[in-house]
Amino acid sequence: MAAVLAFTFRNWRGHRAIVAAIVFTVAVATISEVVIPIFAGRMVDAVTAGVDEASDAWWALGAMLLLAALAVGCRQLFFYGITVLTTRVMAFVARDAFARLQRFSTDWHANNFAGSTVRRITRGMWALDMLHDTLLVAILPSILVLLGSTWVLGTVWPALGLVVLVGAIGFVAMTVLLSVNYVAPAARLANSWDTRVGGALADAITCNAVVKAFGAETREDDRLAKVLGKWRSRTTRTWIRGTNAGTAQNAFLLLLRTAVLGFVLLLWMRGQADAGDVALVLTSYAIVHGYLRDIGMHIHNLQRSVNDMEELVTFYDQPMGVRDQVGAPAAEIGAGRIAFEHVTFHYGGHAEPLYRDFSVEIRAGEKIGLVGRSGSGKTTFVKLIQRLYDVNGGRIVIDGQDIAEVSQASLRASIAIVQQEPILFHRSLAENIAYGRPGASLAEIEQAARLANAHDFISALPKGYATMVGERGVKLSGGERQRVALARAFLADAPILILDEATSSLDSESEHLIQEAMERLMADRTTIVIAHRLSTVQAMDRILVFDKGRIVEEGDHASLIRHADGIYRGLFERQALELAKGWAA
């Protein structure tokens, strides 16, 4: 709870004036309610004294109405203030959490469900609304009422004031202990399963094409049912514990009410209290009782909102994947010369480094193919160039600049990448193509699409470049997605280009169109191609053959194929044999 409250108070710092106005208006409204019973007692005294004291009764009524009107006006003001404060903080927290998530490491995103992550943010964001209401609209007035009413009663009968004060403190202490030690642990576990429900739903929905392909709808229904079963049992236990805590609180309040009312009757029997005094006690305690009854619910809501925010707050304890140096300058990349200088790198949790004292140079404008078995270090090579990870030793230099010393955004803006499975946003085709250069004109977007051999199929669509592509581009074929990704790279016009086997798993017509577009795209750029099919790297200036994090062979296709026992030749002959078998079949 302490971490969540500290997080909340930190977010109030930028809104000190609004918070101060809320506290002031809450205090005025609450004090007005506390003072009203005093004038209620005077009214009763005036009424019991007879008609001669009518002016006192009317004066007391006027004071009560004035105080009530003041309370209503102040409530209107603080509800307006808390609305402004809450919406501002909710928007800021959501934006800030999203910004942090965007900068978490690639590994973090690979190990967390997107649906679960979204659920954590949205649940935490809305929990802020309840937390603000609970702290400022509920608990703060309750504390003021308890203190004020205790003071009012204590000024007349100190012993009675002490009974109310001790009873109120005991009730609050019991409520907090029940909430923190009895309800909260169950709620925390229920929330973790709520997060898993979000993850399971998102996982099945985003992979619906695979579900349909295997006729696995019933299987996925059963899988979700198991997760929901766990969620239901954990949530049921949480709610039952909340009910039990509420019953204990009501029993305590019954005992306190009995003590207070019994005490005032005893005072009346002894002649130490008249009708007005009894009215004062009854009115004051009615207010105290109402606030005490509600404070149990408020503390429960406070704990619930804290539980809902805990997973969001833990985002702020997560280390950022890769951090820019303070004041890191923008990268100035033109020619695109890349050099790995004695680089050592290992993934977190791996005992042995993948690269150890690894050095290689790629000349400006050179076209390089990366070849090797799975896990040999090809993909890691391009991830390090993008600085998705920081190296553990040595450095990577582009055009004489250590990439660890320049801003990541400027570095990646100088690198265009076309992935094996291109990812598109559920936005228009124009927006997807322009993602590489925000603010590009429609004419520039269309020109990039023409260079990528995408303009014809886009123009044939009913809405053309305004067509929405669906989540991850699901409305387009694989070849169409690939050409849109190439158009995005054309428009980015970066000096360094990375291609992750952009023609694999495509029909021959799409492969021809994409291969043609790729040749145009590679012109006058430093190009790195991760090759799964060796036919795509035969025209490269140089081929680097990776094995267990080392470059074991390098040269062009013609020179490498002459190495009788070479890895490249072995891979090439195996693929050629598989292709021949395919043709024979």
RODO-2510 file (C-alpha; in nm, 4 decimals, decimal comma):
residues 585
     n   res          X          Y          Z
     1     m     0,0000     0,0000     0,0000
     2     a     0,2824     0,2397     0,0847
     3     a     0,4268     0,2169    -0,2665
     4     v     0,0885     0,2873    -0,4289
     5     l     0,0129     0,5837    -0,2019
     6     a     0,3614     0,7256    -0,2606
     7     f     0,3052     0,6868    -0,6352
     8     t    -0,0284     0,8697    -0,6068
     9     f     0,1121     1,1567    -0,4022
    10     r     0,3986     1,1985    -0,6508
    11     n     0,1423     1,2446    -0,9253
    12     w    -0,0348     1,5116    -0,7195
    13     r     0,2766     1,7309    -0,7065
    14     g     0,2100     1,8831    -1,0450
    15     h    -0,1447     1,9772    -0,9370
    16     r    -0,0814     2,1292    -0,5945
    17     a    -0,3273     2,4185    -0,6426
    18     i    -0,6154     2,1861    -0,7339
    19     v    -0,5377     1,9474    -0,4449
    20     a    -0,5211     2,2405    -0,2005
    21     a    -0,8566     2,3737    -0,3274
    22     i    -1,0145     2,0292    -0,2886
    23     v    -0,8856     1,9896     0,0686
    24     f    -1,0053     2,3400     0,1627
    25     t    -1,3573     2,2966     0,0244
    26     v    -1,3865     1,9482     0,1783
    27     a    -1,2840     2,0902     0,5149
    28     v    -1,5362     2,3761     0,4977
    29     a    -1,8204     2,1442     0,3920
    30     t    -1,7388     1,8923     0,6641
    31     i    -1,6987     2,1472     0,9428
    32     s    -2,0360     2,2951     0,8437
    33     e    -2,1982     1,9552     0,8942
    34     v    -2,0238     1,9064     1,2292
    35     v    -2,1457     2,2423     1,3633
    36     i    -2,5104     2,1918     1,2556
    37     p    -2,5951     1,9658     1,5566
    38     i    -2,5015     2,2496     1,7930
    39     f    -2,7770     2,4691     1,6464
    40     a    -3,0141     2,1706     1,6372
    41     g    -2,9715     2,1432     2,0151
    42     r    -3,0367     2,5145     2,0573
    43     m    -3,3513     2,4847     1,8486
    44     v    -3,4793     2,2055     2,0729
    45     d    -3,3998     2,4126     2,3838
    46     a    -3,5878     2,7107     2,2365
    47     v    -3,8896     2,4949     2,1448
    48     t    -3,9102     2,3348     2,4882
    49     a    -3,8835     2,6809     2,6520
    50     g    -4,2047     2,7938     2,4841
    51     v    -4,3223     3,0457     2,2243
    52     d    -4,1410     3,3271     2,3987
    53     e    -3,8136     3,1836     2,2701
    54     a    -3,9394     3,1561     1,9084
    55     s    -3,6811     3,4084     1,7854
    56     d    -3,4023     3,1825     1,9125
    57     a    -3,5573     2,8850     1,7319
    58     w    -3,5780     3,0797     1,4045
    59     w    -3,2233     3,2057     1,4482
    60     a    -3,1008     2,8476     1,5011
    61     l    -3,2937     2,7329     1,1928
    62     g    -3,1416     3,0103     0,9829
    63     a    -2,7924     2,9168     1,0981
    64     m    -2,8561     2,5523     1,0152
    65     l    -2,9819     2,6402     0,6660
    66     l    -2,6856     2,8711     0,6037
    67     l    -2,4398     2,6028     0,7101
    68     a    -2,6184     2,3436     0,4964
    69     a    -2,6084     2,5762     0,1929
    70     l    -2,2375     2,6381     0,2528
    71     a    -2,1769     2,2643     0,2654
    72     v    -2,3692     2,2099    -0,0612
    73     g    -2,1760     2,4844    -0,2400
    74     c    -1,8406     2,3570    -0,1180
    75     r    -1,9319     2,0015    -0,2190
    76     q    -2,0083     2,1240    -0,5700
    77     l    -1,6698     2,2932    -0,5851
    78     f    -1,4681     1,9997    -0,4552
    79     f    -1,6460     1,7521    -0,6839
    80     y    -1,5606     1,9781    -0,9760
    81     g    -1,2010     1,9982    -0,8559
    82     i    -1,1644     1,6240    -0,8052
    83     t    -1,3047     1,5615    -1,1535
    84     v    -1,0381     1,7841    -1,3070
    85     l    -0,7619     1,6352    -1,0898
    86     t    -0,8601     1,2734    -1,1543
    87     t    -0,8952     1,2982    -1,5315
    88     r    -0,5628     1,4820    -1,5587
    89     v    -0,3772     1,2291    -1,3435
    90     m    -0,5418     0,9296    -1,5136
    91     a    -0,4412     1,0594    -1,8559
    92     f    -0,0871     1,1347    -1,7403
    93     v    -0,0393     0,7958    -1,5738
    94     a    -0,1717     0,6069    -1,8774
    95     r     0,0533     0,8076    -2,1081
    96     d     0,3557     0,7685    -1,8812
    97     a     0,3020     0,3928    -1,8328
    98     f     0,2676     0,3500    -2,2077
    99     a     0,5876     0,5467    -2,2650
   100     r     0,7745     0,3216    -2,0219
   101     l     0,6324     0,0067    -2,1779
   102     q     0,7455     0,1213    -2,5208
   103     r     1,0997     0,1427    -2,3850
   104     f     1,1106    -0,1895    -2,2016
   105     s     1,3456    -0,4482    -2,3459
   106     t     1,2578    -0,6754    -2,6347
   107     d     1,2811    -0,9692    -2,3928
   108     w     1,0248    -0,8110    -2,1590
   109     h     0,7719    -0,7768    -2,4400
   110     a     0,8435    -1,1315    -2,5573
   111     n     0,7669    -1,2661    -2,2080
   112     n     0,4443    -1,0742    -2,1385
   113     f     0,1014    -1,1097    -2,2942
   114     a    -0,0126    -0,7926    -2,4695
   115     g    -0,3663    -0,8446    -2,3348
   116     s    -0,2412    -0,8797    -1,9769
   117     t    -0,0297    -0,5668    -2,0112
   118     v    -0,3237    -0,3641    -2,1435
   119     r    -0,5403    -0,4940    -1,8577
   120     r    -0,2836    -0,3852    -1,5986
   121     i    -0,2733    -0,0327    -1,7363
   122     t    -0,6490     0,0147    -1,7777
   123     r    -0,7326    -0,1432    -1,4418
   124     g    -0,4710     0,0688    -1,2673
   125     m    -0,5852     0,3822    -1,4484
   126     w    -0,9470     0,3395    -1,3381
   127     a    -0,8354     0,2420    -0,9884
   128     l    -0,6952     0,5955    -0,9617
   129     d    -1,0510     0,7275    -0,9908
   130     m    -1,1626     0,5182    -0,6937
   131     l    -0,8472     0,6010    -0,4990
   132     h    -0,8964     0,9765    -0,5409
   133     d    -1,2635     0,9526    -0,4413
   134     t    -1,1747     0,7379    -0,1421
   135     l    -0,8937     0,9578    -0,0134
   136     l    -1,0373     1,3024    -0,0819
   137     v    -1,4161     1,2602    -0,0898
   138     a    -1,4535     0,9847     0,1697
   139     i    -1,1677     0,9329     0,4140
   140     l    -1,0635     1,2995     0,4554
   141     p    -1,4180     1,4174     0,5455
   142     s    -1,4629     1,1133     0,7711
   143     i    -1,1515     1,2008     0,9695
   144     l    -1,2623     1,5640     1,0004
   145     v    -1,6117     1,4607     1,1130
   146     l    -1,4781     1,2195     1,3729
   147     l    -1,2388     1,4776     1,5138
   148     g    -1,4941     1,7599     1,4995
   149     s    -1,7802     1,5610     1,6531
   150     t    -1,5529     1,4284     1,9269
   151     w    -1,4508     1,7862     2,0037
   152     v    -1,8153     1,9068     2,0080
   153     l    -1,9239     1,6307     2,2466
   154     g    -1,6044     1,6527     2,4497
   155     t    -1,6522     2,0249     2,5220
   156     v    -1,9815     1,9425     2,6988
   157     w    -1,9099     1,5920     2,8367
   158     p    -1,5394     1,4979     2,8184
   159     a    -1,6109     1,1360     2,9097
   160     l    -1,8617     1,1016     2,6259
   161     g    -1,6172     1,2576     2,3832
   162     l    -1,3546     1,0092     2,4975
   163     v    -1,5930     0,7157     2,4408
   164     v    -1,6624     0,8320     2,0864
   165     l    -1,2927     0,8968     2,0130
   166     v    -1,1704     0,5615     2,1482
   167     g    -1,4541     0,3776     1,9752
   168     a    -1,3854     0,5506     1,6436
   169     i    -1,0110     0,4807     1,6608
   170     g    -1,0783     0,1187     1,7518
   171     f    -1,3208     0,0806     1,4627
   172     v    -1,0788     0,2320     1,2114
   173     a    -0,7899     0,0190     1,3421
   174     m    -0,9969    -0,2989     1,3189
   175     t    -1,1106    -0,2086     0,9668
   176     v    -0,7554    -0,1419     0,8483
   177     l    -0,6258    -0,4677     0,9997
   178     l    -0,9048    -0,6701     0,8402
   179     s    -0,8516    -0,5021     0,5051
   180     v    -0,4722    -0,5312     0,4960
   181     n    -0,4249    -0,8726     0,6547
   182     y    -0,7464    -1,0552     0,5663
   183     v    -0,8993    -0,9135     0,2473
   184     a    -0,5963    -0,7742     0,0620
   185     p    -0,3976    -1,0998     0,0168
   186     a    -0,6998    -1,2672    -0,1410
   187     a    -0,7679    -0,9618    -0,3583
   188     r    -0,4064    -0,9563    -0,4796
   189     l    -0,4329    -1,3195    -0,5920
   190     a    -0,7705    -1,2550    -0,7567
   191     n    -0,6199    -0,9645    -0,9523
   192     s    -0,3362    -1,1829    -1,0797
   193     w    -0,5934    -1,4249    -1,2206
   194     d    -0,7917    -1,1344    -1,3648
   195     t    -0,4734    -1,0377    -1,5515
   196     r    -0,4380    -1,3961    -1,6758
   197     v    -0,7943    -1,3914    -1,8055
   198     g    -0,7064    -1,0833    -2,0134
   199     g    -0,3946    -1,2560    -2,1433
   200     a    -0,5777    -1,5776    -2,2320
   201     l    -0,8498    -1,3863    -2,4171
   202     a    -0,6012    -1,1769    -2,6146
   203     d    -0,3866    -1,4813    -2,6974
   204     a    -0,6770    -1,6773    -2,8451
   205     i    -0,8362    -1,3809    -3,0233
   206     t    -0,5158    -1,2623    -3,1906
   207     c    -0,4428    -1,6204    -3,3019
   208     n    -0,7988    -1,6866    -3,4196
   209     a    -0,6791    -1,7808    -3,7679
   210     v    -0,4778    -2,0686    -3,6183
   211     v    -0,7720    -2,1706    -3,3990
   212     k    -0,9961    -2,1935    -3,7043
   213     a    -0,7297    -2,3715    -3,9093
   214     f    -0,7202    -2,6576    -3,6578
   215     g    -1,0900    -2,6516    -3,5655
   216     a    -0,9821    -2,5835    -3,2084
   217     e    -1,2648    -2,3552    -3,0935
   218     t    -1,3843    -2,6068    -2,8324
   219     r    -1,0298    -2,6635    -2,7131
   220     e    -0,9808    -2,2892    -2,6623
   221     d    -1,3204    -2,2688    -2,4880
   222     d    -1,2010    -2,5346    -2,2437
   223     r    -0,8677    -2,3600    -2,1946
   224     l    -1,0368    -2,0308    -2,1075
   225     a    -1,2871    -2,2127    -1,8844
   226     k    -0,9997    -2,3448    -1,6719
   227     v    -0,8547    -1,9955    -1,6311
   228     l    -1,1990    -1,8539    -1,5514
   229     g    -1,2530    -2,1322    -1,2979
   230     k    -0,9405    -2,0252    -1,1095
   231     w    -1,0426    -1,6592    -1,1396
   232     r    -1,3930    -1,7381    -1,0098
   233     s    -1,2715    -1,9295    -0,7033
   234     r    -1,0148    -1,6624    -0,6138
   235     t    -1,2607    -1,3764    -0,6688
   236     t    -1,5362    -1,5530    -0,4737
   237     r    -1,3012    -1,5967    -0,1786
   238     t    -1,2094    -1,2273    -0,1959
   239     w    -1,5712    -1,1146    -0,1975
   240     i    -1,6659    -1,3505     0,0866
   241     r    -1,3806    -1,2165     0,2961
   242     g    -1,5037    -0,8659     0,2208
   243     t    -1,8526    -0,9642     0,3413
   244     n    -1,7118    -1,1161     0,6617
   245     a    -1,5112    -0,8018     0,7290
   246     g    -1,8242    -0,5907     0,6763
   247     t    -2,0198    -0,8009     0,9288
   248     a    -1,7445    -0,7569     1,1889
   249     q    -1,7503    -0,3808     1,1315
   250     n    -2,1297    -0,3633     1,1722
   251     a    -2,1089    -0,5588     1,4978
   252     f    -1,8475    -0,3167     1,6330
   253     l    -2,0655    -0,0190     1,5354
   254     l    -2,3636    -0,1719     1,7158
   255     l    -2,1609    -0,1966     2,0351
   256     l    -2,0368     0,1627     1,9981
   257     r    -2,3866     0,2997     1,9345
   258     t    -2,5165     0,1141     2,2393
   259     a    -2,2368     0,2608     2,4534
   260     v    -2,2924     0,6212     2,3347
   261     l    -2,6720     0,6182     2,3611
   262     g    -2,6602     0,4398     2,6973
   263     f    -2,4150     0,7002     2,8227
   264     v    -2,6363     0,9971     2,7244
   265     l    -2,9440     0,8326     2,8802
   266     l    -2,7475     0,7887     3,2013
   267     l    -2,6559     1,1588     3,1936
   268     w    -3,0230     1,2482     3,1398
   269     m    -3,1322     1,0293     3,4330
   270     r    -2,8783     1,2073     3,6545
   271     g    -3,0076     1,5476     3,5450
   272     q    -2,6794     1,6304     3,3693
   273     a    -2,8421     1,6588     3,0268
   274     d    -3,1674     1,8156     2,9078
   275     a    -3,3717     1,7587     2,5898
   276     g    -3,1480     1,9882     2,3857
   277     d    -2,8399     1,8042     2,5026
   278     v    -2,9923     1,4701     2,4080
   279     a    -3,0817     1,6118     2,0645
   280     l    -2,7229     1,7344     2,0254
   281     v    -2,5819     1,3902     2,1099
   282     l    -2,8323     1,2049     1,8901
   283     t    -2,7670     1,4362     1,5922
   284     s    -2,3897     1,4368     1,6360
   285     y    -2,3659     1,0625     1,6794
   286     a    -2,5953     1,0016     1,3825
   287     i    -2,3402     1,1890     1,1696
   288     v    -2,0473     1,0056     1,3338
   289     h    -2,2199     0,6682     1,2941
   290     g    -2,2917     0,7344     0,9282
   291     y    -1,9318     0,8290     0,8581
   292     l    -1,7972     0,5353     1,0598
   293     r    -2,0268     0,2958     0,8763
   294     d    -1,9068     0,4352     0,5467
   295     i    -1,5412     0,4486     0,6472
   296     g    -1,5344     0,0698     0,6563
   297     m    -1,6463     0,0674     0,2941
   298     h    -1,4014     0,3456     0,2128
   299     i    -1,1055     0,1555     0,3570
   300     h    -1,2195    -0,1536     0,1681
   301     n    -1,2359     0,0558    -0,1512
   302     l    -0,8953     0,2026    -0,0709
   303     q    -0,7430    -0,1435    -0,0390
   304     r    -0,9210    -0,2578    -0,3532
   305     s    -0,7936     0,0380    -0,5550
   306     v    -0,4442    -0,0171    -0,4136
   307     n    -0,4577    -0,3824    -0,5201
   308     d    -0,5777    -0,2793    -0,8656
   309     m    -0,2907    -0,0307    -0,8985
   310     e    -0,0125    -0,2545    -0,7657
   311     e     0,0626    -0,4182    -1,0994
   312     l     0,0695    -0,0777    -1,2716
   313     v     0,3055     0,0648    -1,0087
   314     t     0,5411    -0,2335    -1,0533
   315     f     0,6053    -0,1071    -1,4081
   316     y     0,8003     0,1758    -1,2446
   317     d     1,0231    -0,0767    -1,0667
   318     q     1,1102    -0,2529    -1,3932
   319     p     1,4480    -0,1607    -1,5390
   320     m     1,4348     0,0133    -1,8739
   321     g     1,5612    -0,2106    -2,1507
   322     v     1,8131     0,0278    -2,3035
   323     r     1,8663     0,3808    -2,1764
   324     d     1,9964     0,6815    -2,3616
   325     q     2,2813     0,8679    -2,2004
   326     v     2,1807     1,2014    -2,0497
   327     g     2,1904     1,4589    -2,3271
   328     a     2,2729     1,1981    -2,5929
   329     p     2,3104     1,3718    -2,9311
   330     a     2,1320     1,2648    -3,2474
   331     a     2,3175     1,0199    -3,4670
   332     e     2,4591     1,1654    -3,7870
   333     i     2,4605     0,8721    -4,0269
   334     g     2,5173     0,9213    -4,3980
   335     a     2,7495     0,6668    -4,5578
   336     g     2,6467     0,3768    -4,3329
   337     r     2,9826     0,2169    -4,2438
   338     i     2,9289    -0,0331    -3,9575
   339     a     3,2008    -0,1793    -3,7364
   340     f     3,1816    -0,4255    -3,4461
   341     e     3,4937    -0,3649    -3,2359
   342     h     3,5831    -0,6459    -2,9936
   343     v     3,2166    -0,6918    -2,8971
   344     t     3,1186    -0,9263    -2,6152
   345     f     2,7505    -0,9920    -2,5638
   346     h     2,5336    -1,2408    -2,3809
   347     y     2,1622    -1,2537    -2,3160
   348     g     2,0449    -1,2174    -1,9581
   349     g     2,0306    -1,5510    -1,7819
   350     h     2,2805    -1,7130    -2,0213
   351     a     2,6037    -1,8247    -1,8589
   352     e     2,8118    -1,8098    -2,1768
   353     p     2,8282    -1,5088    -2,4112
   354     l     2,7032    -1,5467    -2,7670
   355     y     2,9717    -1,3094    -2,8954
   356     r     3,3174    -1,2965    -2,7417
   357     d     3,5722    -1,0406    -2,8697
   358     f     3,3727    -1,0248    -3,1946
   359     s     3,4955    -0,7859    -3,4670
   360     v     3,3769    -0,7246    -3,8214
   361     e     3,3456    -0,4264    -4,0558
   362     i     3,0777    -0,3549    -4,3172
   363     r     3,1850    -0,0915    -4,5663
   364     a     2,9579     0,1962    -4,6639
   365     g     2,7185     0,0888    -4,9387
   366     e     2,8218    -0,2772    -4,9099
   367     k     2,5584    -0,5493    -4,9463
   368     i     2,6058    -0,8221    -4,6880
   369     g     2,4308    -1,1574    -4,6506
   370     l     2,4110    -1,3286    -4,3105
   371     v     2,4000    -1,7084    -4,3256
   372     g     2,4081    -1,9764    -4,0593
   373     r     2,2118    -2,2341    -3,8692
   374     s     1,9372    -2,1311    -3,6298
   375     g     2,0840    -1,9802    -3,3128
   376     s     2,4185    -1,8979    -3,4734
   377     g     2,3880    -1,5223    -3,4026
   378     k     2,2475    -1,3724    -3,7251
   379     t     1,9385    -1,2125    -3,5740
   380     t     2,1313    -1,0932    -3,2690
   381     f     2,3756    -0,9211    -3,5051
   382     v     2,1057    -0,6940    -3,6504
   383     k     1,9395    -0,6414    -3,3107
   384     l     2,2666    -0,5080    -3,1744
   385     i     2,3004    -0,2722    -3,4720
   386     q     1,9547    -0,1354    -3,3846
   387     r     2,0654    -0,1192    -3,0186
   388     l     1,7757    -0,3279    -2,8990
   389     y     2,0323    -0,4565    -2,6499
   390     d     2,3482    -0,3005    -2,5104
   391     v     2,6724    -0,4902    -2,5576
   392     n     2,8591    -0,6186    -2,2511
   393     g     3,1996    -0,5284    -2,3875
   394     g     3,3554    -0,3519    -2,6834
   395     r     3,1480    -0,1196    -2,8986
   396     i     2,9519    -0,0877    -3,2228
   397     v     3,0379     0,2113    -3,4416
   398     i     2,8413     0,3541    -3,7340
   399     d     3,0123     0,6245    -3,9366
   400     g     3,2578     0,6748    -3,6528
   401     q     2,9897     0,7148    -3,3832
   402     d     2,9523     0,4734    -3,0916
   403     i     2,5824     0,3843    -3,1073
   404     a     2,5670     0,3690    -2,7269
   405     e     2,6434     0,7425    -2,7144
   406     v     2,3692     0,8663    -2,9511
   407     s     1,9934     0,8710    -2,9029
   408     q     1,8130     0,5498    -2,9899
   409     a     1,5381     0,7271    -3,1823
   410     s     1,7847     0,8976    -3,4166
   411     l     1,9829     0,5752    -3,4620
   412     r     1,6772     0,3711    -3,5589
   413     a     1,5504     0,6482    -3,7863
   414     s     1,8674     0,5855    -3,9890
   415     i     1,7925     0,2136    -4,0227
   416     a     1,5068     0,0756    -4,2331
   417     i     1,4085    -0,2824    -4,1577
   418     v     1,1781    -0,5166    -4,3494
   419     q     1,0953    -0,8185    -4,1389
   420     q     1,0216    -1,1725    -4,2491
   421     e     0,6714    -1,1339    -4,1076
   422     p     0,5971    -0,7619    -4,1454
   423     i     0,3794    -0,6122    -3,8732
   424     l     0,1218    -0,3533    -3,9758
   425     f    -0,0928    -0,1344    -3,7531
   426     h    -0,4710    -0,1509    -3,7700
   427     r    -0,4651     0,1799    -3,9524
   428     s    -0,4964     0,2901    -4,3131
   429     l    -0,2492     0,1811    -4,5773
   430     a    -0,1335     0,5412    -4,6111
   431     e    -0,0637     0,5659    -4,2377
   432     n     0,1250     0,2356    -4,2390
   433     i     0,3475     0,3400    -4,5299
   434     a     0,4068     0,6855    -4,3827
   435     y     0,5113     0,5380    -4,0468
   436     g     0,8723     0,5600    -4,1618
   437     r     0,8390     0,9328    -4,2308
   438     p     0,5617     1,1107    -4,0381
   439     g     0,4131     1,4011    -4,2284
   440     a     0,4850     1,2584    -4,5732
   441     s     0,2471     1,3806    -4,8448
   442     l     0,0102     1,1452    -5,0263
   443     a     0,2166     1,1934    -5,3433
   444     e     0,5300     1,0772    -5,1591
   445     i     0,3401     0,7814    -5,0149
   446     e     0,2149     0,6812    -5,3596
   447     q     0,5651     0,7128    -5,5073
   448     a     0,7038     0,4831    -5,2368
   449     a     0,4240     0,2347    -5,3074
   450     r     0,5084     0,2384    -5,6788
   451     l     0,8739     0,1657    -5,6054
   452     a     0,7615    -0,1249    -5,3860
   453     n     0,5242    -0,2601    -5,6567
   454     a     0,2333    -0,1978    -5,4182
   455     h     0,0533     0,0906    -5,5894
   456     d    -0,1488    -0,1262    -5,8295
   457     f    -0,3077    -0,3525    -5,5693
   458     i    -0,3707    -0,0575    -5,3355
   459     s    -0,5404     0,1457    -5,6090
   460     a    -0,7676    -0,1500    -5,6874
   461     l    -0,9080    -0,1503    -5,3321
   462     p    -1,2445     0,0286    -5,2817
   463     k    -1,0944     0,2847    -5,0440
   464     g    -0,7443     0,2818    -5,1908
   465     y    -0,4841     0,4233    -4,9554
   466     a    -0,7550     0,4883    -4,6927
   467     t    -0,8210     0,1129    -4,6570
   468     m    -0,7876    -0,0164    -4,3018
   469     v    -0,5627    -0,3234    -4,2970
   470     g    -0,6951    -0,4988    -3,9834
   471     e    -0,5011    -0,6024    -3,6752
   472     r    -0,1398    -0,6795    -3,7726
   473     g    -0,2451    -0,6413    -4,1388
   474     v    -0,4688    -0,9491    -4,1369
   475     k    -0,6831    -0,8194    -4,4274
   476     l    -0,3865    -0,8344    -4,6651
   477     s    -0,2091    -1,1338    -4,8130
   478     g     0,1498    -1,2105    -4,7152
   479     g     0,2846    -1,0654    -5,0388
   480     e     0,0762    -0,7501    -5,0013
   481     r     0,1952    -0,6974    -4,6428
   482     q     0,5534    -0,7449    -4,7574
   483     r     0,5154    -0,4822    -5,0313
   484     v     0,3588    -0,2357    -4,7876
   485     a     0,6574    -0,2922    -4,5567
   486     l     0,8934    -0,2295    -4,8491
   487     a     0,7051     0,0903    -4,9356
   488     r     0,7517     0,2008    -4,5755
   489     a     1,1265     0,1381    -4,6089
   490     f     1,1391     0,3296    -4,9400
   491     l     0,9682     0,6282    -4,7800
   492     a     1,1977     0,6172    -4,4748
   493     d     1,4931     0,6502    -4,7182
   494     a     1,7416     0,5399    -4,4498
   495     p     2,1112     0,4912    -4,5347
   496     i     2,1141     0,1446    -4,3713
   497     l     1,8735    -0,1300    -4,4759
   498     i     1,8074    -0,4615    -4,3006
   499     l     1,6080    -0,7329    -4,4782
   500     d     1,5020    -1,0441    -4,2885
   501     e     1,4385    -1,2860    -4,5780
   502     a     1,1548    -1,0760    -4,7127
   503     t     1,0646    -1,3216    -4,9907
   504     s     1,0224    -1,6432    -4,7915
   505     s     0,6880    -1,8268    -4,7940
   506     l     0,5487    -1,6320    -5,0910
   507     d     0,4043    -1,7402    -5,4235
   508     s     0,6298    -1,6995    -5,7277
   509     e     0,4499    -1,3900    -5,8616
   510     s     0,4696    -1,2078    -5,5275
   511     e     0,8305    -1,3171    -5,4844
   512     h     0,9197    -1,1731    -5,8273
   513     l     0,7521    -0,8386    -5,7496
   514     i     0,9160    -0,8161    -5,4093
   515     q     1,2579    -0,9231    -5,5369
   516     e     1,2381    -0,6534    -5,8021
   517     a     1,1405    -0,3921    -5,5419
   518     m     1,4182    -0,5078    -5,3081
   519     e     1,6816    -0,4605    -5,5770
   520     r     1,5665    -0,1003    -5,6210
   521     l     1,5590    -0,0481    -5,2447
   522     m     1,9127    -0,1813    -5,1892
   523     a     2,0691     0,0574    -5,4404
   524     d     2,3179     0,2970    -5,2807
   525     r     2,2473     0,1704    -4,9284
   526     t     2,4437    -0,0341    -4,6795
   527     t     2,2329    -0,3502    -4,6835
   528     i     2,2253    -0,6489    -4,4500
   529     v     2,0156    -0,9490    -4,5567
   530     i     1,9403    -1,2319    -4,3139
   531     a     1,9168    -1,5310    -4,5481
   532     h     1,7098    -1,8414    -4,4838
   533     r     1,7093    -1,9353    -4,8524
   534     l     2,0591    -1,8998    -4,9923
   535     s     1,9337    -1,8076    -5,3382
   536     t     1,8585    -1,4590    -5,2009
   537     v     2,2235    -1,3819    -5,1122
   538     q     2,4028    -1,5086    -5,4188
   539     a     2,4277    -1,1533    -5,5568
   540     m     2,5550    -1,0028    -5,2279
   541     d     2,8953    -0,8345    -5,2223
   542     r     2,9949    -1,0459    -4,9249
   543     i     2,8415    -1,3307    -4,7255
   544     l     2,9149    -1,3792    -4,3546
   545     v     2,8662    -1,7369    -4,2331
   546     f     2,7868    -1,7515    -3,8604
   547     d     2,8367    -2,0467    -3,6268
   548     k     2,7934    -2,0229    -3,2491
   549     g     2,8447    -1,6492    -3,2433
   550     r     3,1514    -1,6446    -3,4672
   551     i     3,2052    -1,5664    -3,8346
   552     v     3,3600    -1,8895    -3,9610
   553     e     3,3489    -1,8116    -4,3328
   554     e     3,3178    -1,4985    -4,5424
   555     g     3,3327    -1,4084    -4,9086
   556     d     3,1029    -1,3919    -5,2090
   557     h     2,8928    -1,6848    -5,3269
   558     a     3,1413    -1,8014    -5,5880
   559     s     3,4326    -1,8192    -5,3432
   560     l     3,2370    -1,9835    -5,0621
   561     i     3,0872    -2,2523    -5,2831
   562     r     3,4404    -2,3697    -5,3674
   563     h     3,5125    -2,4683    -5,0046
   564     a     3,4490    -2,8434    -5,0209
   565     d     3,3959    -2,8860    -4,6466
   566     g     3,2560    -2,5394    -4,5790
   567     i     2,9363    -2,4722    -4,3871
   568     y     2,8023    -2,2475    -4,6640
   569     r     2,8544    -2,5115    -4,9308
   570     g     2,6885    -2,7735    -4,7127
   571     l     2,3843    -2,5528    -4,6539
   572     f     2,3649    -2,4620    -5,0216
   573     e     2,3819    -2,8248    -5,1410
   574     r     2,1194    -2,9328    -4,8879
   575     q     1,8773    -2,6627    -5,0039
   576     a     1,9491    -2,7438    -5,3694
   577     l     1,8737    -3,1119    -5,3023
   578     e     1,5472    -3,0261    -5,1240
   579     l     1,4483    -2,8021    -5,4164
   580     a     1,5255    -3,0792    -5,6666
   581     k     1,3141    -3,3250    -5,4687
   582     g     1,0334    -3,0728    -5,4672
   583     w     1,0444    -3,0339    -5,8419
   584     a     1,0571    -3,4125    -5,8893
   585     a     0,7494    -3,4539    -5,6735
***
